[in-house]
Amino acid sequence: MEEVEDYIADNTSAAIDYTYENLGSFCEKSNVREFAKYFLTVIYCCIFFLGIIGNSLVVLIYKQFRRMKTMTDMYLFNLAIADILFLLTLPFWAIAASYHWIFKTATCKIVTTMYRINFYSCMLLLACISVDRYIAIVQAMKAHNYKPKRFFYSKLVCLCVWLFAIALSVPEFIYSTEIPSFAMGNDTSVMRCTMVYPSDVSHTLKMSVLILRLTMGFAIPVIVMICCYAVVIRTLLQAKSFEKHKALKVIFSIIAVFVFSQLPYNSIIVLKTLDAASLTASDCDTIKKIDIATQVTQGLAFLHSCLNPFLYVFIGVRFRRDVFKILKSSGCISHGTWAKYMRSEWSAKRCSDILETRSSGTLSL
């Protein structure tokens, strides 16, 4: 007999599991499905369109206006690619939430694995960016002396990130499949895409997969970011420049958005992991409330892929200018608006910010 992993404990996408095998009895979740039908469909579509526009602009700017010259450039470009590939999986989950899984098992494996690879890549690349900023600011002189090697290392790091993310996503490729689910409280079954473990797979292995996802998908990236940015903040506070205030605001924004978007979702995952380990016991009503809470926090967590371009790229003077150039060349803004923007840029006391002057655009490109 096969064991079905609840999609919320699984921390995969919106392939909704409306039964809960650990109860030993049927837990009817039609209200969970009804909520997902409207909430997840809308939120996934909004995140998809906003994220695709923002991250596509990043890729377009790199292609049209600049070559990748620094470690930050390499990380930001790969982050935009990972975000785009991640966002491309959302339409499948939006359809699954509003109807059911209408695709085949092969598509289920590909989409679920693609989702997981790019989810890991995004989180790990955010950690790499924080390390790069630490090196560029705290170790500014060494970073300048080893600039050519740092760019080579950034390529190597990005390659390792992608390979590591692929390795971590192997369980999704092996165990993801479509299965029928009697979700409506009657004899009518609908298909869903989820992970199904064979009976010979040990419980320890399943728990290891869940813990690994939680660790690599949140715990390690957030610890690295907080540690690196804490030292960066201390260094900036010692700097005698009015520009440090803008840099500090950017750093605090990055940390705050990451924690507040990822912490609620991963806290729910901890509860689901403990429940899967039989360390807690939940009745059907509690499970349904947790399921709905997971859907809400999952939408909040996915929103981070829309915010990455604005947090890491568009706050920079040069990138913002390049966006206006694209808008002007495509006819989206008039020549008068372009001229007004350029006058405002020159009249303001702008120097990018402290990060740009010290690290070739590590904070504000």
C-alpha positions in Angstrom: 0.0 0.0 0.0 1.2 3.5 -0.9 1.4 6.3 1.5 0.2 9.7 0.4 2.0 12.8 1.7 -0.2 15.7 2.5 0.7 18.5 0.1 1.0 21.0 2.9 3.5 18.9 4.9 5.1 18.3 1.6 5.6 22.1 1.1 5.2 21.7 -2.6 2.7 23.6 -4.7 -1.0 23.8 -4.7 -1.8 20.2 -5.4 -4.4 20.0 -2.7 -4.8 16.9 -0.6 -8.3 16.8 0.9 -7.9 13.7 2.9 -5.6 13.1 5.8 -4.4 9.6 6.1 -2.8 10.1 9.5 -6.2 10.4 11.1 -7.1 6.9 10.1 -10.5 8.2 8.9 -11.8 10.5 6.3 -11.5 14.2 6.9 -13.9 16.0 4.5 -12.2 19.2 3.2 -14.7 20.6 0.7 -14.5 24.0 2.4 -10.7 24.0 2.1 -11.0 23.3 -1.6 -13.6 26.0 -2.0 -11.3 28.5 -0.3 -8.4 27.4 -2.5 -10.5 27.6 -5.6 -10.9 31.4 -5.2 -7.9 32.5 -3.1 -5.1 30.4 -4.6 -6.3 30.9 -8.2 -6.4 34.7 -7.8 -3.1 35.0 -5.8 -1.2 32.7 -8.1 -2.3 34.6 -11.2 -1.4 38.0 -9.7 2.0 36.7 -8.5 2.6 35.2 -11.9 1.9 38.3 -14.0 3.7 40.7 -11.6 6.7 38.5 -11.2 7.1 37.7 -14.8 7.0 41.4 -15.7 9.5 42.5 -13.0 12.0 39.6 -13.5 11.8 39.8 -17.3 12.8 43.4 -17.1 15.8 42.5 -15.1 16.9 39.9 -17.7 16.2 42.4 -20.5 18.2 45.1 -18.9 21.2 42.8 -18.4 20.9 41.7 -22.0 20.4 45.1 -23.6 22.4 47.6 -21.4 25.2 45.8 -19.6 27.4 42.8 -19.5 27.7 41.0 -16.2 30.8 42.4 -14.6 30.5 41.7 -10.9 29.5 38.9 -8.6 26.3 40.8 -7.8 25.4 41.0 -11.5 25.9 37.2 -11.8 23.8 36.5 -8.7 21.0 38.9 -9.7 20.8 37.6 -13.2 20.6 34.0 -12.0 18.0 35.0 -9.3 15.8 36.6 -12.0 16.1 33.4 -14.1 15.2 31.2 -11.1 12.3 33.4 -10.2 10.9 33.3 -13.8 11.2 29.5 -13.9 9.6 29.3 -10.5 6.7 31.5 -11.6 6.1 29.5 -14.8 4.9 26.6 -12.5 2.2 28.8 -10.9 -0.4 28.6 -13.8 -0.4 24.8 -13.4 -1.1 25.1 -9.7 -3.7 27.8 -10.3 -5.6 25.4 -12.6 -5.3 22.6 -10.1 -6.7 24.8 -7.4 -9.6 26.1 -9.4 -10.5 22.7 -10.9 -8.2 19.8 -10.3 -5.0 18.3 -11.8 -6.0 17.9 -15.5 -2.5 17.1 -16.6 -0.6 13.8 -16.7 1.8 12.2 -14.3 4.8 13.2 -16.5 3.7 16.8 -16.3 3.2 16.4 -12.5 6.8 15.2 -12.1 8.2 17.9 -14.3 6.3 20.8 -12.8 6.8 19.7 -9.2 10.5 19.2 -9.7 10.9 22.5 -11.6 9.1 24.3 -8.8 11.3 22.8 -6.2 14.6 23.3 -8.1 13.9 27.0 -8.6 12.5 27.5 -5.1 15.8 26.2 -3.6 17.8 28.2 -6.2 16.1 31.4 -5.2 16.6 30.9 -1.5 20.3 29.9 -1.9 21.0 32.8 -4.3 19.6 35.3 -1.8 22.0 33.9 0.8 24.9 34.2 -1.8 24.0 37.9 -2.4 24.2 38.6 1.3 27.6 37.0 1.5 28.7 39.0 -1.5 27.6 42.2 0.1 29.4 41.3 3.3 32.7 40.7 1.3 32.2 43.9 -0.8 31.6 46.2 2.3 33.3 44.6 5.3 36.3 43.3 3.3 36.3 46.0 0.7 40.0 46.2 0.0 40.4 42.4 -0.3 37.3 42.3 -2.5 38.8 45.0 -4.8 42.2 43.2 -5.1 40.6 39.9 -6.0 37.9 41.3 -8.2 38.7 39.1 -11.3 38.8 35.9 -9.3 35.5 36.9 -7.5 33.7 37.0 -10.8 35.0 33.6 -11.7 34.0 32.3 -8.3 30.5 33.8 -8.7 30.1 31.6 -11.8 31.3 28.6 -10.0 29.0 29.3 -7.0 25.9 29.8 -9.3 26.7 26.4 -11.0 27.0 24.7 -7.6 23.7 26.3 -6.5 21.9 25.0 -9.5 23.4 21.5 -9.2 22.7 21.4 -5.4 19.1 22.5 -6.0 18.7 19.7 -8.6 20.1 17.2 -6.2 17.7 18.3 -3.4 14.7 18.0 -5.8 15.3 14.3 -6.7 12.6 13.1 -4.3 10.0 15.3 -6.2 11.0 13.7 -9.5 10.8 10.2 -8.1 7.7 10.3 -6.0 5.5 13.0 -7.6 2.5 11.5 -9.4 -1.2 12.1 -10.1 -3.7 10.2 -8.0 -7.5 10.2 -7.6 -9.0 11.9 -4.6 -12.5 11.6 -3.3 -12.6 15.3 -2.3 -16.2 16.2 -2.5 -17.6 13.8 0.0 -19.2 11.6 -2.6 -18.2 9.0 -5.1 -16.9 11.5 -7.6 -13.1 11.5 -7.7 -10.8 14.3 -8.9 -7.1 14.1 -9.8 -4.4 15.7 -7.8 -0.6 16.0 -8.1 1.2 15.1 -5.0 4.0 12.9 -3.6 3.2 9.3 -3.1 5.7 7.2 -1.1 5.8 3.4 -1.7 5.2 1.4 1.5 8.8 0.2 1.6 10.1 3.8 2.0 10.9 4.3 5.6 9.3 7.0 7.8 12.7 8.3 8.6 13.5 9.0 5.0 10.2 10.9 4.6 10.9 13.0 7.7 14.5 13.6 6.4 13.1 15.0 3.2 10.7 17.4 5.1 13.5 18.6 7.4 15.9 19.1 4.5 13.3 21.3 2.7 12.8 23.3 5.8 16.5 23.7 6.5 17.7 24.5 3.0 14.6 26.4 1.9 14.5 28.7 4.9 16.6 28.1 8.0 20.1 28.3 6.4 19.3 31.2 4.0 17.8 33.3 6.8 20.7 32.6 9.2 23.3 33.5 6.5 21.4 36.7 5.6 21.0 37.9 9.2 24.6 37.2 10.1 26.0 38.9 7.0 23.7 41.9 7.1 24.3 42.3 10.8 28.0 42.8 10.2 27.3 45.0 7.1 25.0 47.2 9.2 27.6 47.6 11.9 30.1 48.7 9.2 27.7 51.1 7.7 26.9 52.7 11.0 30.6 53.5 11.4 30.8 55.1 8.0 30.8 58.9 7.9 28.4 59.5 5.0 24.8 60.7 4.7 24.3 58.0 2.1 24.6 55.2 4.7 21.0 55.9 5.8 19.6 54.9 2.4 21.8 51.8 2.4 20.6 50.8 5.9 17.0 51.3 4.8 17.5 49.0 1.9 19.1 46.3 4.1 16.4 46.5 6.7 13.8 46.2 3.9 15.5 43.1 2.5 15.6 41.4 5.8 12.1 42.4 6.9 10.5 41.3 3.6 12.3 38.0 3.6 11.4 37.2 7.2 7.8 38.3 7.1 7.1 36.6 3.8 8.8 33.3 4.6 8.5 32.9 8.4 4.7 32.4 8.6 4.7 29.7 5.9 7.7 27.9 7.3 6.3 28.0 10.8 3.2 26.2 9.5 5.5 23.7 7.8 7.2 23.1 11.2 3.8 22.2 12.7 3.0 19.9 9.8 6.4 18.2 10.1 5.8 17.6 13.8 2.4 16.2 13.1 3.9 14.0 10.4 6.4 12.7 13.0 3.4 11.9 15.2 4.7 14.4 17.8 1.4 16.2 17.8 -2.2 15.1 17.3 -4.8 17.2 15.4 -8.4 16.7 14.9 -10.1 17.3 11.5 -11.2 20.8 12.3 -7.7 21.8 13.3 -6.2 20.3 10.2 -8.6 22.2 8.0 -7.7 25.5 9.7 -4.0 24.7 9.3 -4.6 23.9 5.6 -6.3 27.3 5.0 -3.6 29.1 7.0 -1.0 27.3 4.9 -2.7 28.5 1.7 -2.6 32.1 2.9 1.0 32.0 4.1 2.0 30.2 1.0 0.7 33.0 -1.2 2.6 35.5 1.0 5.8 33.4 0.6 5.4 33.2 -3.2 4.9 37.0 -3.3 8.7 37.3 -2.6 9.5 36.3 -6.2 7.6 39.5 -7.3 9.4 41.7 -4.8 13.0 40.5 -5.6 13.5 42.8 -8.6 12.4 45.8 -6.6 14.4 44.9 -3.5 17.6 44.0 -5.3 17.5 45.8 -8.6 15.1 48.6 -9.3 16.1 50.5 -6.2 19.4 51.2 -7.9 19.9 54.4 -9.9 21.4 52.8 -12.9 18.8 50.0 -13.2 16.0 52.6 -12.7 17.4 54.7 -15.5 17.6 51.6 -17.7 14.0 50.8 -17.0 13.0 54.4 -18.1 15.1 53.9 -21.3 13.2 50.7 -22.1 9.9 52.5 -21.5 11.0 55.4 -23.6 12.2 53.2 -26.5 9.0 51.2 -26.5 6.8 54.4 -26.5 5.4 53.8 -23.0 6.5 57.2 -21.8 6.8 60.5 -23.8 10.0 62.4 -24.5 8.8 65.1 -22.0 8.4 62.6 -19.2 11.9 61.2 -20.0 13.4 64.7 -19.9 11.7 65.5 -16.6 13.0 62.3 -15.1 16.5 63.1 -16.2 16.4 66.6 -14.7 15.2 65.2 -11.4 18.0 62.6 -11.4 20.6 65.3 -12.0 19.1 67.8 -9.6 19.0 65.3 -6.7 22.1 64.7 -4.7 22.6 61.3 -6.0 25.6 59.1 -5.9 23.7 55.8 -6.1 24.4 55.1 -2.4 27.2 54.0 -0.2 27.2 50.5 -1.6 27.5 51.6 -5.1 30.6 53.8 -4.4 32.3 51.1 -2.4 31.4 47.9 -4.2 30.4 48.7 -7.8 26.7 48.4 -7.1 26.4 45.8 -4.4 23.3 47.3 -2.8 22.0 49.8 -5.3 23.1 49.0 -8.8 
